[in-house]
Structures are given as structure tokens and as C-alpha cells.
């Protein structure tokens, strides 16, 4: 007898139609509008717009701060995920839930709070100002804001991998005389590398266009702390939609490449796991 292949939600055509409609309305059409507005300009005008000195400087500030914040989160995210998975301590669930706050809080609230703390009159900013270190309205402040926003990406990517990791391999390494440090680098770390790269890529793609949490702490100083989203806002305020969309298109291409590489790493790691099984 043939076993009936019952689906929980019947109607593939209807469900696929709804899926494509939602994706078109909230993803494809808005992104396509960037290309349409940019197409109003000639290739030379697009190149001239995105290669202006001020625009290139904003790209550099956005990229360098995003890269540094992603590296910091890659390291700190692994440590936080390790602590949450491997240790039991009071208020563990509260700490685990607090990691979702950067996702739940409005980005403007995060930006205002961080600016108040890191300004020269704030608790943290006043302490570092004694040593001549200025945080708010510098690239350091931008990096701090980005780290706050993106830390859950790495933690939530690495945490389930550590939870599913078979501890018998670690025990075998210990029996064979491997130290804890060697066991981590040779047994555990290779297993979590794809998850770390996934969290790193998601955070990096998010950071390049982050605006709400950064706009208050950035200082908006041209050639120093001005980021690409601020350039786009200034172009929109001058009703230069074509230039704004041209700059936004560069950011979209960069984010797409980052996400493409992230998905490529995930695909290769899944194929390796299937090969082992």
C-alpha cells in the first residue's frame, strides 16, 4: 500500500502564490525601485556620484567601523555563547533573554542611550576622557553602537551548534592527552567556524547600512565620522533622489555580496556534514 503524503498545510499553489506576493511587496519591489531610480542617471553620472570624495569617505567610515565591530562580535559572541551553553549559573535565563534586547529595542533608543553614556559628560565617557580618549562623536563611538546592535547575530548563530556538539569527541581528546586549549582549537573550533562566519556575515551586512543606533553618536563630521546613510539622508533632503539611490545601490550590492558569501559558507558546511553522515 502506498502511504499517503499528507501535508500540514494543503495547497502548494496557493501558499506559493501568497509567499511570492509578500516577498514582492516587501522585498523585490522596494529593491527594484533602487535600480529604476538609479537608471535615470547615465553610467558616467553614477560613477561621478559614488566617487565623490565625501561619498568615498563615508563608505570608508561605514566599512571600517562595520568590519571592526564584526570582528569584535565574532570573538565576544563565541565567548558569550560558550558561557550560556556550557555553564549553569544564577539568572542564566535572564542573561540569555537580555541578548535579544538589541533586536527588540528601537535603534533610536539604543543610539540615544549609548550617546548619553559615552559623551564626555556621561558615566563611561567621563571616565575615558580622563585619559584623553573620546568615544562619542568618533569612530570608536560608531563601533560601540554597532557592537551593541549586532552581538546577537553571532551568539544566536553559534549557540545551537554548541548545544548539539557531541561532547564525546572532547572526552576522547582528553583521554588521548590533549590539553583544554588544544581540544578547543582542534575539536570544537572547526565545528563552529561556519556558524561564526554566518554571524559575522549577517552582522557585517547589517552594519553597513545601520542608521538609527548610529545617527546620534556619529557626530556627522564630514571626512571623519560621516557614514553613508547620512549622505543618503542629505541627498534626500535636497530632493536628489537619483544620487541617493545610486549611493544606496552601492550599499545594497555590498550587503548582497556579504550575504551571498555567508550562504555559500553555510551550503559548503552543510555538504560536509552530510558527507560525514
DRENMI-453707 format. One record per residue: residue number from 1; residue in three letters; z, x, y of N, C-alpha, C in turn. Coordinates in Angstrom, 3 decimals, padded with zeros to 6 digits, always signed. Atoms other than C-alpha are relative to their C-alpha. Layout:
<atoms>
NUM ala Z X Y Z X Y Z X Y
...
</atoms>
This chain:
<atoms>
1 unk +000.000 +000.828 -001.195 +000.000 +000.000 +000.000 +000.000 +000.878 +001.266
2 unk +000.048 -000.733 -001.257 -000.840 +001.186 +003.483 +001.155 -000.444 +000.895
3 unk -001.114 +000.308 -000.883 +002.114 +001.400 +005.760 -000.532 -000.327 +001.392
4 unk +000.470 +000.432 -001.312 +001.558 -000.470 +008.982 +000.532 +000.953 +001.077
5 unk -000.378 -000.907 -001.081 +001.575 +001.783 +012.014 +000.416 -000.831 +001.205
6 unk -000.505 +000.851 -001.073 +003.764 -000.262 +014.340 +000.440 +000.844 +001.190
7 unk -000.371 -000.678 -001.227 +004.220 +000.791 +017.910 +001.092 -000.792 +000.713
8 unk -001.075 +000.661 -000.733 +007.252 +000.074 +020.025 -000.574 -000.840 +001.128
9 unk +000.646 +000.708 -001.104 +005.069 -000.910 +022.999 -001.475 -000.182 -000.378
10 unk +001.389 +000.213 +000.418 +001.793 -002.510 +021.828 -000.942 -000.011 +001.202
11 unk +001.007 +000.098 -001.046 -001.438 -002.475 +023.790 -000.288 +001.334 +000.666
12 unk +000.309 -001.318 -000.565 -002.782 +001.045 +024.328 -000.843 -000.134 +001.266
13 unk +000.869 +000.150 -001.152 -005.459 -000.130 +026.738 +000.758 -000.406 +001.249
14 unk -000.772 +000.473 -001.142 -003.031 -001.987 +028.988 +000.938 +001.082 +000.517
15 unk -000.957 -001.022 -000.431 -000.399 +000.768 +029.029 -000.714 +001.195 +000.621
16 unk +000.750 -001.108 -000.580 -003.011 +003.466 +029.666 -000.560 -000.381 +001.366
17 unk +000.502 +000.457 -001.290 -004.505 +001.402 +032.481 +001.075 +000.028 +001.073
18 unk -001.117 -000.039 -000.954 -001.117 +000.996 +034.143 +000.349 +001.450 +000.353
19 unk -000.314 -001.416 -000.232 -000.458 +004.737 +033.727 -000.988 +000.643 +000.959
20 unk +001.024 -000.592 -000.865 -003.756 +005.758 +035.311 +000.059 -000.578 +001.410
21 unk -000.099 +000.625 -001.325 -003.288 +003.275 +038.142 +001.142 +000.596 +000.799
22 unk -001.164 -000.557 -000.701 +000.182 +004.573 +039.010 -000.267 +001.454 +000.395
23 unk +000.304 -001.397 -000.310 -000.956 +008.201 +038.789 -001.005 +000.118 +001.136
24 unk +001.004 -000.033 -001.065 -003.931 +007.442 +041.014 +000.620 -000.312 +001.352
25 unk -000.577 +000.435 -001.272 -001.850 +005.687 +043.676 +000.966 +001.023 +000.576
26 unk -001.057 -000.873 -000.518 +000.979 +008.206 +043.910 -000.322 +001.493 -000.114
27 unk +000.318 -001.417 +000.178 -000.715 +011.480 +042.871 -001.451 +000.309 +000.387
28 unk +001.393 -000.395 -000.162 -004.513 +011.573 +042.751 -000.553 -000.333 +001.381
29 unk +000.547 +000.392 -001.299 -005.393 +009.639 +045.923 +000.579 +000.817 +001.159
30 unk -000.529 -000.835 -001.091 -002.933 +011.476 +048.230 -000.526 +001.431 -000.029
31 unk +000.514 -001.366 +000.085 -004.090 +014.849 +046.896 -001.478 +000.059 +000.336
32 unk +001.427 +000.037 -000.328 -007.737 +013.840 +047.147 -000.224 -000.109 +001.502
33 unk +000.144 +000.127 -001.450 -007.174 +012.947 +050.805 +000.052 +001.358 +000.686
34 unk -000.028 -001.345 -000.567 -006.332 +016.606 +051.494 -001.383 +000.625 -000.034
35 unk +001.334 -000.567 +000.138 -009.727 +017.645 +050.195 -000.982 -000.692 +000.941
36 unk +000.922 +000.753 -000.858 -011.517 +014.875 +052.131 +000.161 +000.391 +001.464
37 unk -000.221 -000.391 -001.392 -009.890 +015.748 +055.453 -000.456 +001.445 +000.238
38 unk +000.409 -001.397 -000.163 -010.473 +019.460 +054.890 -001.515 +000.128 -000.020
39 unk +001.462 -000.052 +000.083 -014.138 +018.752 +054.056 -000.667 -000.302 +001.330
40 unk +000.565 +000.248 -001.326 -014.621 +017.661 +057.668 -000.269 +001.303 +000.753
41 unk +000.189 -001.301 -000.630 -014.473 +021.345 +058.564 -001.006 +000.817 -000.799
42 unk +000.894 -000.923 +000.696 -017.061 +023.970 +057.733 +000.816 +001.108 -000.652
43 unk -000.707 -001.066 +000.706 -016.174 +026.886 +055.478 +000.519 +001.048 +000.980
44 unk -000.436 -000.996 -000.979 -016.010 +029.258 +058.440 +001.199 -000.507 +000.798
45 unk -001.128 +000.569 -000.734 -013.663 +026.887 +060.288 +001.264 -000.013 -000.848
46 unk -001.154 -000.014 +000.898 -011.401 +026.597 +057.241 +000.582 +001.411 -000.088
47 unk -000.463 -001.388 +000.104 -011.234 +030.377 +056.856 +000.661 +000.440 +001.296
48 unk -000.583 -000.360 -001.289 -010.590 +030.778 +060.580 +001.372 -000.632 +000.186
49 unk -001.279 +000.702 -000.149 -007.771 +028.215 +060.429 +001.094 +000.643 -000.829
50 unk -001.039 -000.497 +000.906 -005.923 +029.615 +057.425 +000.240 +001.499 +000.130
51 unk -000.192 -001.447 -000.182 -006.351 +033.249 +058.508 +000.484 +000.345 +001.402
52 unk -000.605 -000.298 -001.293 -004.880 +032.870 +061.978 +001.277 +000.795 -000.225
53 unk -001.140 -000.894 +000.173 -002.144 +035.443 +062.497 +001.294 -000.772 -000.207
54 unk -001.228 +000.782 +000.122 +000.560 +032.828 +062.954 +000.064 -000.725 -001.332
55 unk +000.029 +000.702 +001.292 -000.540 +030.898 +059.847 +000.272 +000.970 -001.140
56 unk -000.222 -001.001 +001.044 -000.689 +034.044 +057.699 +001.465 +000.438 -000.015
57 unk -001.417 -000.365 -000.069 +002.788 +034.976 +058.929 +000.874 -001.074 -000.635
58 unk -000.780 +001.090 +000.596 +004.095 +031.540 +057.928 -000.160 -000.022 -001.518
59 unk +000.212 -000.097 +001.447 +002.511 +031.915 +054.484 +000.862 +001.112 -000.592
60 unk -000.784 -001.136 +000.493 +004.208 +035.279 +054.097 +001.482 -000.349 -000.070
61 unk -001.425 +000.376 -000.013 +007.640 +033.944 +055.117 +000.297 -000.990 -001.115
62 unk -000.208 +001.003 +001.053 +007.275 +030.955 +052.789 -000.042 +000.642 -001.380
63 unk +000.165 -000.587 +001.333 +006.099 +033.078 +049.863 +001.124 +000.974 -000.334
64 unk -000.997 -001.025 +000.313 +008.561 +035.963 +050.146 +001.378 -000.606 -000.217
65 unk -001.304 +000.646 +000.186 +011.612 +033.717 +050.560 +000.014 -000.830 -001.285
66 unk +000.080 +000.781 +001.238 +010.420 +031.452 +047.725 +000.104 +000.909 -001.220
67 unk -000.042 -000.927 +001.131 +009.908 +034.443 +045.428 +001.395 +000.564 -000.214
68 unk -001.360 -000.544 +000.113 +013.312 +035.958 +046.183 +000.964 -001.064 -000.514
69 unk -000.879 +001.080 +000.454 +015.051 +032.594 +045.750 -000.236 -000.329 -001.466
70 unk +000.309 +000.298 +001.408 +013.256 +032.013 +042.435 +000.573 +001.064 -000.929
71 unk -000.571 -001.079 +000.815 +014.333 +035.417 +041.103 +001.523 -000.151 -000.085
72 unk -001.457 +000.204 +000.005 +017.946 +034.767 +042.148 +000.368 -001.160 -000.913
73 unk -000.300 +001.156 +000.840 +017.873 +031.361 +040.498 -000.265 +000.273 -001.471
74 unk +000.276 -000.334 +001.399 +016.343 +032.791 +037.330 +001.196 +000.711 -000.629
75 unk -001.169 -000.738 +000.509 +019.337 +035.128 +036.960 +001.230 -000.900 -000.040
76 unk -001.197 +000.832 -000.080 +022.061 +032.759 +038.124 -000.119 -001.245 -000.889
77 unk +000.195 +001.174 +000.845 +020.536 +029.822 +036.253 +000.305 +000.285 -001.459
78 unk -000.303 -000.384 +001.383 +020.745 +031.676 +032.929 +001.511 +000.133 -000.195
79 unk -001.459 -000.174 +000.100 +024.383 +032.591 +033.614 +000.702 -001.356 -000.022
80 unk -000.621 +001.321 -000.040 +025.311 +029.011 +034.526 -000.260 -000.775 -001.284
81 unk +000.320 +000.701 +001.249 +023.502 +027.582 +031.503 +000.799 +000.575 -001.162
82 unk -000.769 -000.658 +001.060 +025.229 +030.127 +029.251 +001.456 -000.458 +000.016
83 unk -001.395 +000.417 -000.125 +028.670 +029.209 +030.569 +000.175 -001.450 -000.429
84 unk -000.109 +001.426 +000.314 +028.036 +025.466 +030.243 -000.199 -000.286 -001.482
85 unk +000.303 +000.246 +001.415 +026.744 +025.764 +026.671 +001.011 +000.687 -000.911
86 unk -000.771 -000.806 +000.948 +028.900 +028.495 +025.132 +001.507 -000.065 +000.191
87 unk -001.438 -000.003 -000.244 +032.336 +027.843 +026.655 +000.500 -001.410 +000.275
88 unk -000.689 +001.254 -000.307 +034.757 +024.934 +026.841 +001.138 +000.309 +000.970
89 unk -001.019 -000.228 -001.015 +036.969 +024.716 +029.907 +000.239 -001.311 +000.741
90 unk -000.297 +001.246 -000.730 +038.620 +022.042 +032.070 -001.072 -000.309 +001.049
91 unk +000.956 +000.494 -000.998 +036.331 +019.954 +034.262 -001.427 +000.512 -000.241
92 unk +001.336 -000.481 +000.326 +033.266 +021.228 +032.437 -001.053 -001.062 +000.309
93 unk +000.959 +001.078 -000.245 +031.523 +017.842 +032.649 -000.217 -000.220 +001.499
94 unk +000.141 +000.154 -001.451 +032.223 +017.654 +036.375 -000.912 +001.081 +000.556
95 unk +000.857 -001.102 -000.438 +030.659 +021.077 +036.917 -001.445 -000.227 -000.424
96 unk +001.346 +000.268 +000.501 +027.701 +020.086 +034.772 -000.684 -001.074 +000.851
97 unk +000.567 +001.052 -000.831 +027.216 +016.941 +036.824 -000.287 +000.447 +001.417
98 unk +000.202 -000.481 -001.364 +027.525 +018.801 +040.124 -001.315 +000.744 +000.156
99 unk +001.280 -000.698 -000.077 +024.400 +020.756 +039.253 -001.142 -000.931 +000.386
100 unk +001.038 +000.965 -000.364 +022.420 +017.559 +039.832 +000.042 -000.359 +001.492
101 unk -000.122 +000.352 -001.414 +023.623 +017.281 +043.443 -001.202 +000.444 +000.841
102 unk +001.180 -000.366 -000.801 +020.702 +019.308 +044.884 -001.179 -000.944 -000.189
103 unk +001.053 +000.986 +000.219 +018.364 +016.733 +043.301 +000.346 -001.335 +000.640
104 unk -000.419 +001.319 -000.467 +020.421 +013.717 +044.373 +000.168 -000.061 +001.511
105 unk -000.238 -000.003 -001.444 +021.313 +014.743 +047.919 -001.315 -000.020 +000.772
106 unk +001.158 -000.127 -000.896 +018.777 +014.126 +050.697 -000.117 +001.445 +000.478
107 unk +000.173 -001.404 -000.367 +017.289 +017.503 +051.569 +000.477 +000.281 +001.426
108 unk -000.466 -000.196 -001.374 +018.104 +016.991 +055.250 +001.513 +000.193 +000.038
109 unk -001.456 -000.152 +000.063 +021.804 +016.598 +054.374 +000.364 +001.409 -000.451
110 unk -000.242 -001.360 +000.474 +021.693 +019.861 +052.444 -000.291 +001.014 +001.092
111 unk +000.350 -000.939 -001.061 +019.969 +021.614 +055.333 +001.016 +000.033 +001.116
112 unk -000.995 +000.068 -001.069 +022.458 +020.400 +057.945 +001.315 +000.638 -000.453
113 unk -001.255 -000.556 +000.510 +025.435 +021.318 +055.746 -000.063 +001.519 -000.087
114 unk +000.143 -001.449 +000.136 +024.137 +024.810 +054.992 -000.082 +000.685 +001.364
115 unk +000.086 -000.574 -001.344 +023.305 +025.418 +058.646 +001.372 +000.065 +000.654
116 unk -001.344 +000.014 -000.572 +026.814 +024.399 +059.725 +000.888 +001.079 -000.623
117 unk -000.823 -001.002 +000.681 +028.341 +026.735 +057.140 -000.413 +001.424 +000.327
118 unk +000.504 -001.369 -000.125 +026.114 +029.767 +057.720 -000.270 +000.423 +001.440
119 unk +000.142 -000.389 -001.399 +025.827 +029.658 +061.513 +001.148 +000.920 +000.407
120 unk -001.029 -000.958 -000.437 +027.846 +032.204 +063.488 +001.349 -000.653 +000.238
121 unk -001.259 +000.724 -000.207 +030.458 +029.513 +064.169 +000.514 -000.646 -001.286
122 unk -000.405 +000.588 +001.259 +030.595 +028.343 +060.542 +000.935 +000.899 -000.782
123 unk -000.976 -000.756 +000.797 +033.077 +029.455 +057.899 -000.639 +001.237 -000.621
124 unk +000.663 -001.130 +000.657 +030.636 +031.630 +055.958 -000.682 +000.902 +001.022
125 unk +000.716 -000.793 -000.990 +028.534 +032.713 +058.924 +000.914 +000.856 +000.851
126 unk -000.953 -000.752 -000.815 +031.585 +033.798 +060.934 +000.513 +001.227 -000.756
127 unk -000.491 -001.131 +000.803 +032.791 +035.994 +058.057 -001.033 +001.124 -000.042
128 unk +001.027 -001.038 +000.095 +029.475 +037.812 +057.640 -000.378 +000.554 +001.366
129 unk +000.314 -000.484 -001.341 +028.983 +038.071 +061.408 +000.875 +001.182 +000.388
130 unk -000.878 -001.137 -000.274 +031.938 +040.487 +061.474 -000.628 +001.311 -000.450
131 unk +000.657 -001.206 +000.518 +029.757 +042.930 +059.516 -001.425 +000.143 +000.542
132 unk +001.328 -000.080 -000.600 +026.690 +042.330 +061.661 -001.098 -000.659 -000.810
133 unk +000.978 +000.686 +000.848 +024.999 +040.107 +059.081 -000.167 -001.429 +000.497
134 unk +000.307 +001.341 -000.484 +023.331 +036.992 +060.434 -000.734 -000.746 -001.112
135 unk +000.584 +000.766 +001.111 +022.488 +034.279 +057.885 -000.895 -001.119 +000.513
136 unk +000.792 +001.112 -000.516 +021.370 +031.139 +059.690 -001.061 +000.516 +000.962
137 unk +001.132 -000.322 -000.879 +018.029 +031.300 +061.536 -000.613 +001.361 -000.329
138 unk +000.651 -001.215 +000.489 +016.903 +034.283 +059.455 -000.607 -000.303 -001.370
139 unk +000.567 +000.168 +001.348 +015.007 +034.787 +056.194 +001.108 -000.141 -001.042
140 unk -001.135 +000.143 +000.929 +018.403 +035.109 +054.493 +000.419 -001.458 -000.088
141 unk -000.383 +001.410 -000.013 +019.281 +031.579 +055.559 -001.005 -000.863 -000.737
142 unk +001.033 +000.750 +000.718 +015.951 +030.257 +054.281 +000.184 +000.175 -001.499
143 unk -000.185 -000.282 +001.430 +016.570 +031.943 +050.931 +001.215 -000.728 -000.554
144 unk -001.213 +000.705 +000.436 +020.082 +030.485 +050.713 -000.283 -001.485 -000.201
145 unk +000.332 +001.421 +000.114 +018.748 +026.979 +051.329 -000.873 -000.265 -001.219
146 unk +000.884 +000.183 +001.147 +016.039 +027.408 +048.706 +000.752 +000.175 -001.316
147 unk -000.806 -000.192 +001.209 +018.519 +028.735 +046.137 +000.805 -001.256 -000.302
148 unk -000.783 +001.231 +000.189 +020.675 +025.641 +046.687 -000.869 -001.116 -000.577
149 unk +000.870 +001.092 +000.423 +017.735 +023.293 +046.216 -000.507 +000.197 -001.432
150 unk +000.711 -000.232 +001.256 +016.251 +024.960 +043.133 +000.813 +000.436 -001.194
151 unk -000.784 -000.490 +001.136 +019.162 +026.104 +040.969 -000.053 -000.921 -001.218
152 unk +000.049 +000.847 +001.211 +018.981 +023.002 +038.695 -001.257 +000.202 -000.848
153 unk +001.232 -000.167 +000.759 +015.394 +023.831 +037.679 +000.198 +000.959 -001.169
154 unk -000.186 -001.000 +001.051 +016.379 +026.942 +035.736 +001.090 -000.426 -000.974
155 unk -001.112 +000.401 +000.866 +019.693 +025.600 +034.425 -000.449 -001.068 -000.995
156 unk +000.409 +001.101 +000.867 +018.154 +022.392 +033.049 -001.134 +000.396 -000.936
157 unk +001.039 -000.477 +000.915 +015.266 +024.342 +031.502 +000.595 +000.854 -001.120
158 unk -000.582 -000.924 +000.982 +017.455 +026.936 +029.738 +001.072 -000.678 -000.844
159 unk -001.151 +000.616 +000.674 +020.405 +024.713 +028.789 -000.351 -000.609 -001.359
160 unk +000.293 +000.571 +001.324 +018.728 +022.692 +025.984 -000.455 +001.031 -001.016
161 unk +000.426 -001.050 +000.932 +017.222 +025.849 +024.484 +001.215 +000.709 -000.581
162 unk -001.226 -000.640 +000.485 +020.631 +027.494 +024.258 +000.776 -000.919 -000.938
163 unk -000.714 +000.947 +000.852 +022.113 +024.331 +022.747 -000.605 -000.073 -001.400
164 unk +000.685 +000.097 +001.292 +019.507 +024.288 +019.968 -000.123 +001.347 -000.719
165 unk +000.150 -001.330 +000.595 +019.618 +028.028 +019.316 +000.941 +000.167 -001.184
166 unk -000.783 -000.178 +001.226 +020.790 +028.814 +015.792 +000.878 +001.240 +000.139
167 unk -000.938 -001.116 -000.157 +023.908 +030.973 +016.007 +000.039 +000.922 -001.213
168 unk -000.028 -000.850 +001.196 +023.329 +032.361 +012.509 -000.708 +001.334 +000.252
169 unk +000.686 -001.255 -000.318 +020.914 +034.948 +013.967 +000.935 +000.953 +000.736
170 unk -000.961 -000.837 -000.702 +023.641 +036.186 +016.289 +001.038 +000.552 -000.978
171 unk -000.977 -000.455 +000.985 +026.095 +036.365 +013.398 -000.586 +001.082 -000.887
172 unk +000.659 -001.013 +000.821 +023.573 +038.304 +011.323 -000.122 +001.318 +000.757
173 unk +000.095 -001.223 -000.799 +023.041 +040.752 +014.172 +001.357 +000.685 +000.102
174 unk -001.331 -000.580 -000.059 +026.796 +041.227 +014.468 +000.397 +000.665 -001.307
175 unk -000.308 -000.577 +001.309 +027.133 +041.845 +010.746 -000.725 +001.336 -000.186
176 unk +000.783 -001.233 +000.126 +024.411 +044.498 +010.961 +000.443 +001.082 +000.981
177 unk -000.567 -001.019 -000.874 +026.423 +046.286 +013.643 -000.500 -000.020 +001.430
178 unk +000.507 +000.066 -001.365 +024.651 +045.193 +016.815 +001.113 -000.400 +000.958
179 unk -000.988 +000.365 -001.014 +026.757 +045.044 +019.958 -000.382 -001.335 +000.617
180 unk +000.284 +001.285 -000.640 +027.013 +041.852 +022.003 -001.167 +000.116 +000.982
181 unk +001.094 -000.198 -000.962 +024.733 +043.290 +024.667 -001.333 +000.094 -000.711
182 unk +001.248 -000.155 +000.748 +022.087 +044.305 +022.127 -000.408 -001.315 -000.664
183 unk +000.291 +001.302 +000.604 +022.371 +040.941 +020.388 -000.626 -000.951 +001.012
184 unk +000.550 +000.890 -001.032 +021.716 +039.132 +023.655 -001.443 +000.368 +000.309
185 unk +001.340 -000.402 -000.412 +018.654 +041.185 +024.609 -001.012 -000.065 -001.126
186 unk +000.939 -000.036 +001.124 +017.145 +041.358 +021.127 -000.116 -001.320 -000.749
187 unk -000.003 +001.240 +000.787 +018.056 +037.960 +019.656 -000.095 -001.232 +000.899
188 unk -000.094 +001.219 -000.816 +018.915 +035.447 +022.374 -001.053 -000.030 +001.100
189 unk +000.885 -000.003 -001.164 +016.864 +036.507 +025.382 -001.461 -000.299 -000.336
190 unk +001.393 +000.356 +000.325 +013.461 +036.411 +023.630 -000.211 -001.493 -000.235
191 unk +000.120 +001.434 +000.261 +014.171 +032.790 +022.686 +000.010 -000.829 +001.288
192 unk -000.118 +000.787 -001.227 +014.985 +031.670 +026.225 -000.989 +000.434 +001.077
193 unk +000.963 -000.472 -001.003 +012.253 +033.632 +028.051 -000.952 -001.107 +000.450
194 unk +000.901 +001.066 -000.474 +009.766 +030.688 +028.046 +000.698 -001.023 +000.891
195 unk -000.738 +000.963 -000.821 +012.445 +028.354 +029.418 +000.325 +000.581 +001.368
196 unk -000.290 -000.654 -001.285 +013.385 +030.879 +032.117 -001.241 +000.001 +000.875
197 unk +001.248 +000.001 -000.760 +009.750 +031.215 +033.154 -000.364 -001.412 +000.464
198 unk +000.266 +001.385 -000.394 +009.430 +027.423 +033.194 +000.823 -000.383 +001.221
199 unk -000.846 +000.290 -001.148 +012.403 +027.008 +035.516 -000.396 +000.808 +001.222
200 unk +000.443 -000.865 -001.100 +011.209 +029.945 +037.621 -001.259 -000.564 +000.648
201 unk +001.246 +000.528 -000.537 +007.736 +028.437 +037.992 +000.177 -001.319 +000.728
202 unk -000.252 +001.286 -000.657 +008.977 +024.939 +038.820 +000.684 +000.195 +001.350
203 unk -000.694 -000.265 -001.257 +011.325 +026.317 +041.457 -000.948 +000.624 +001.021
204 unk +000.915 -000.681 -000.917 +008.650 +028.573 +042.959 -001.018 -000.976 +000.581
205 unk +000.941 +000.996 -000.487 +006.155 +025.735 +043.180 +000.627 -000.963 +000.987
206 unk -000.717 +000.895 -000.915 +008.748 +023.532 +044.863 +000.319 +000.705 +001.316
207 unk -000.452 -000.719 -001.182 +009.922 +026.208 +047.279 -001.089 +000.175 +001.049
208 unk +001.054 -000.351 -000.937 +006.559 +026.973 +048.828 -000.246 -001.110 +001.023
209 unk +000.191 +001.101 -000.928 +006.379 +023.523 +050.397 +001.287 -000.670 +000.422
210 unk -001.285 +000.614 -000.352 +010.094 +022.855 +050.901 +000.160 -000.080 +001.522
211 unk -000.107 +000.221 -001.442 +010.802 +021.407 +054.325 +001.382 -000.511 +000.415
212 unk -001.211 +000.672 -000.454 +013.849 +019.129 +054.571 +001.231 +000.876 +000.016
213 unk -001.208 -000.813 +000.084 +016.507 +021.603 +053.453 -000.099 +001.281 +000.822
214 unk +000.218 -001.268 -000.686 +014.981 +024.498 +055.423 -000.176 -000.178 +001.506
215 unk +000.403 +000.179 -001.391 +013.937 +022.964 +058.738 +001.135 +000.252 +000.987
216 unk -001.119 -000.180 -000.925 +017.437 +023.125 +060.265 +000.504 +001.444 +000.028
217 unk -000.541 -001.355 +000.102 +018.328 +026.621 +059.095 -001.039 +001.062 +000.318
218 unk +001.090 -000.955 -000.120 +014.937 +028.217 +059.701 -000.078 +000.621 +001.390
219 unk +000.056 -000.552 -001.344 +015.179 +028.653 +063.476 -001.348 -000.128 +000.672
220 unk +001.347 +000.248 -000.537 +011.423 +028.094 +063.914 -000.434 +001.082 +000.985
221 unk +000.432 -001.107 -000.848 +010.756 +031.548 +065.374 -001.333 +000.531 -000.511
222 unk +001.321 -000.446 +000.459 +007.029 +032.400 +065.170 +000.016 +001.466 -000.406
223 unk +000.164 -001.352 +000.551 +006.185 +035.501 +063.106 +001.283 +000.568 -000.592
224 unk -001.252 -000.487 +000.575 +009.817 +035.776 +061.949 +000.553 -000.966 -001.047
225 unk -000.571 +000.961 +000.946 +011.211 +032.607 +060.352 -000.824 -001.280 -000.096
226 unk +000.818 +001.210 +000.046 +008.416 +030.070 +060.821 -000.681 -000.116 -001.357
227 unk +000.566 +000.214 +001.327 +007.363 +028.619 +057.466 -001.235 -000.885 +000.100
228 unk +001.262 +000.736 -000.008 +004.080 +026.964 +056.503 +000.164 -001.490 +000.295
229 unk -000.156 +001.425 -000.332 +005.387 +023.345 +056.548 +000.233 -000.257 +001.484
230 unk -000.193 +000.174 -001.442 +006.466 +023.853 +060.169 -001.320 +000.127 +000.757
231 unk +001.332 -000.114 -000.599 +002.937 +024.980 +061.075 -000.761 -001.310 -000.188
232 unk +000.682 +001.271 +000.274 +001.598 +021.823 +059.425 +000.538 -001.091 +000.923
233 unk -000.583 +001.013 -000.883 +004.021 +019.674 +061.418 -000.495 +000.162 +001.431
234 unk +000.482 -000.223 -001.362 +002.972 +021.294 +064.675 -001.459 -000.407 +000.149
235 unk +001.401 +000.425 -000.049 -000.694 +020.694 +063.834 -000.101 -001.524 +000.008
236 unk +000.011 +001.459 +000.018 +000.037 +017.045 +063.082 +000.445 -000.573 +001.338
237 unk -000.447 +000.461 -001.308 +001.895 +016.657 +066.358 -001.099 +000.112 +001.049
238 unk +001.133 -000.159 -000.905 -001.258 +017.865 +068.107 -001.222 -000.799 -000.482
239 unk +001.047 +000.864 +000.553 -003.324 +015.378 +066.044 -001.185 +000.805 -000.549
240 unk +001.035 -000.820 +000.633 -005.283 +018.220 +064.458 +000.157 -000.144 -001.521
241 unk -000.208 +000.310 +001.414 -005.332 +016.621 +061.011 -000.817 +000.916 -000.911
242 unk +000.840 -000.853 +000.833 -008.160 +018.786 +059.700 +000.660 +001.354 -000.235
243 unk -000.674 -001.292 +000.159 -006.293 +022.039 +060.365 +001.263 -000.138 -000.845
244 unk -001.226 +000.219 +000.774 -003.063 +020.594 +058.963 -000.305 -000.128 -001.488
245 unk +000.343 +000.178 +001.412 -004.756 +019.528 +055.739 -000.578 +001.275 -000.603
246 unk +000.521 -001.272 +000.510 -006.534 +022.898 +055.435 +001.145 +000.922 -000.412
247 unk -001.172 -000.818 +000.328 -003.183 +024.701 +055.532 +000.735 -000.593 -001.203
248 unk -000.672 +000.652 +001.129 -001.664 +022.126 +053.172 -000.781 +000.215 -001.293
249 unk +000.813 -000.210 +001.193 -004.579 +022.626 +050.777 +000.268 +001.371 -000.615
250 unk -000.352 -001.334 +000.507 -003.754 +026.336 +050.506 +001.314 -000.056 -000.772
251 unk -001.288 +000.147 +000.674 -000.176 +025.432 +049.595 -000.150 -000.765 -001.307
252 unk +000.238 +000.775 +001.216 -001.441 +022.867 +047.073 -000.625 +000.866 -001.077
253 unk +000.661 -000.883 +000.975 -003.704 +025.441 +045.400 +001.009 +000.983 -000.588
254 unk -001.010 -000.939 +000.485 -000.837 +027.926 +045.189 +000.952 -000.681 -000.979
255 unk -000.929 +000.723 +000.879 +001.540 +025.350 +043.697 -000.678 -000.379 -001.316
256 unk +000.730 +000.352 +001.218 -001.138 +024.237 +041.240 -000.129 +001.206 -000.920
257 unk +000.125 -001.205 +000.822 -001.698 +027.812 +040.059 +001.330 +000.350 -000.668
258 unk -001.323 -000.292 +000.561 +002.046 +028.311 +039.582 +000.313 -000.952 -001.146
259 unk -000.269 +000.991 +001.046 +002.367 +025.079 +037.584 -000.930 +000.196 -001.192
260 unk +000.937 -000.262 +001.098 -000.741 +025.953 +035.562 +000.501 +001.155 -000.865
261 unk -000.533 -001.132 +000.755 +000.733 +029.313 +034.576 +001.274 -000.386 -000.750
262 unk -001.215 +000.468 +000.665 +004.039 +027.616 +033.774 -000.335 -000.798 -001.254
263 unk +000.417 +000.786 +001.158 +002.328 +025.119 +031.473 -000.644 +000.878 -001.063
264 unk +000.607 -000.926 +000.958 +000.375 +027.975 +029.886 +001.067 +000.721 -000.809
265 unk -001.107 -000.657 +000.710 +003.620 +029.766 +029.045 +000.648 -000.970 -000.977
266 unk -000.585 +001.002 +000.889 +005.060 +026.550 +027.594 -000.886 -000.235 -001.216
267 unk +000.920 +000.249 +001.106 +001.939 +025.983 +025.490 +000.019 +001.151 -000.994
268 unk -000.006 -001.157 +000.899 +001.951 +029.514 +024.091 +001.311 +000.096 -000.771
269 unk -001.286 -000.078 +000.680 +005.668 +029.395 +023.316 +000.111 -001.083 -001.068
270 unk -000.023 +001.078 +001.006 +005.266 +026.043 +021.502 -000.860 +000.358 -001.202
271 unk +000.848 -000.429 +001.112 +002.419 +027.503 +019.416 +000.697 +001.059 -000.854
272 unk -000.741 -001.025 +000.746 +004.592 +030.481 +018.481 +001.085 -000.637 -000.856
273 unk -001.050 +000.692 +000.755 +007.424 +028.147 +017.433 -000.586 -000.739 -001.192
274 unk +000.649 +000.710 +001.114 +005.049 +026.059 +015.328 -000.435 +000.993 -001.079
275 unk +000.396 -001.005 +000.975 +003.756 +029.239 +013.689 +001.156 +000.498 -000.830
276 unk -001.196 -000.448 +000.745 +007.295 +030.253 +012.752 +000.407 -001.041 -001.031
277 unk -000.401 +001.071 +000.906 +007.958 +026.850 +011.193 -001.036 -000.232 -001.110
</atoms>
